[in-house]
Amino acid sequence: MTTWQIDPLQDPRWPAFLERDPHATVFHTPSWLEALRRTYGYEPTVLTTTAPGENLTDGLVFCRVRSWLTGRRSISLPFSDHCEPLVENDEALVCLLSAFKRDLSESHARYLEIRPVTLQAKLSADLRQTDSFCLHQLDLSPSLEDLFRGFHKDCIQRKILRAEREGLSYEEGRSESLLERFYNLVMLTRRRQQLVPQPRAWFRNLVACMGDILKIRLASKDGRPVAAILTLRYKDTLVYKYGCSDKSFNNLGGMQLLFWKAIQEARNGGLSRFDMGRSDWDNPGLIAFKDRWGAGRSALAYWQYGGAPVQAIHSGWQARMAKRIFGHLPDSVLPLAGSLVYRHLP
């Protein structure tokens, strides 16, 4: 089979194809890809077996990452929890993966990586699993009453009721004011984790590119922000992408209130799934938090072809050194550090 490369930011067939394909997610969309391009300079490309001028029947989207620090590689898709190759059959999958490998050689990259949800068993033998995460997804088909009854009584239900008794205020939207308060909590959270925050420009570009499918939700106590989440809506799914909080107020149930507000809105809006995103297996606290909402969990594997992967910033002696450095950086420098680091570690 012959393959072609198309630009998903320019080719009108790509968004039309995503609307038809049941496995397409918000991470495949031109809006998400444009935010990646604006923030990190990654140029997205789609490989397809569909000839020019015909309606697309498949596509594998990826970005070529060119870094003087960590080398060249091709990823499907940077900063995305998962990104399924969109194919009709095994023959198309084999063909697109072969084309992906040829592109790797021609671009002199170190390796390629794909992050599928359902295709693990069909990947060719020369791809190896390099990482694994826990993926949580909540079925929204039950009624809100049944969903609430399925939440953990102490850790979720009572926390939601506590937030209401405490009079936490709730705001949602995409305003600059909300974005700034959200980002302040991001910096607070990342400092607590001894990690650099994502660049402020990343969130600004997400707001600008995603439009009304993006929503920031903020809980405050007496005017002080205590918790925030960022969600993305696409087709029948609401995606939880980022969360942050002021730990000194965690006992008030702000995060539980925000998740419940998101679930209510998604269920009332006719959505069928709440994608709670990936969690590291060595983060049992986060996994337990998502378990307590009654969400189903599955293993999410990342697959690689080629050389050794870039070491994650949260592992090994590099992580310990980085945490030591980042833990002492002043708040005014942290966003700059994030801008310098993140483009090299997608």
NORJO-V858054 format. One line per field, one symbol per residue. ss: DSSP state (h for helix, s for strand, l for the rest). phi: phi as a letter, one per 20 degrees, with the letter a starting at -180 (. if undefined). burial: I if it has 24 or more other C-alpha atoms within 12 Angstrom, else O. A space follows every 10 residues. Layout:
# NORJO-V858054
ss->???
phi->???
burial->???
This chain:
# NORJO-V858054
ss->lllsssllll lhhhhhhhhh lllllhhhlh hhhhhhhhhh llssssssll llllllllss ssssslllll llssssllll llsllslllh hhhhhhhhhh hhhhhhllll sssssllllh hhlllllsss sssssssssl lllhhhhhhl llhhhhhhhh hhhhhlllss sssllhhhhh hhhhhhhhhh hhlllllllh hhhhhhhhhh hhhsssssss sllsssssss ssssllssss ssssslhhhh hhlhhhhhhh hhhhhhhhll llssssssss lllhhhhhhh hllllsssss ssssssllll lllllhhhhh hhhhhhllll hhhhhhhhhh hhllll
phi->.eccdcefed effffffffe efefcffefg ffffffffed mfefcdebee fgndffdaac ebceedcfed nebdccbgld gbbffecebf ffffffffff fffgffelef adbcceedeg fdfffeecfd bbcdddcdfe fffffffffe fgfeecgfff ffgfffmfec cbqcffffff fffffgffff ffelcfffgg ffffffgfee mfeebedcdc clndfdabcd ccdbldcdde dcbbbegfdf fenfffffff fffgffffen fdbdeenecf fedfffffgf gfenffdbed ddcccoffff fffdcmffff fffffffdff gfegffffff effece
burial->OOIIIIIIIO OOIIIOIIOO OOIIIIIIII IIIIIIIIII OIIIIIIIII OOOOOIIIII IIIIIIOOOO IIIIIIIIII IIIIIIIIOO OIIIIIIIII IOIIOOOOII IIIIIIIOII OOIOOOIIII IIIIIIIIII OOOOOOIIOI IOOOIIIIII OOIIOOOIII IIIIOOOIIO IIIIIIIIII IOOIIIIIII IIIIIIIIII IOIIIIIIII IOOOIIIIII IIIIIIIIII IIIIIIOOII IIIIIIIIII IIIIIIIOOO IIIIIIIIII OOOOOOIIII IIIIIIIOII IIIIIIOOII OOIOOOOOOO OIOOOIIOOO OOOIIOIIOO IIIIII
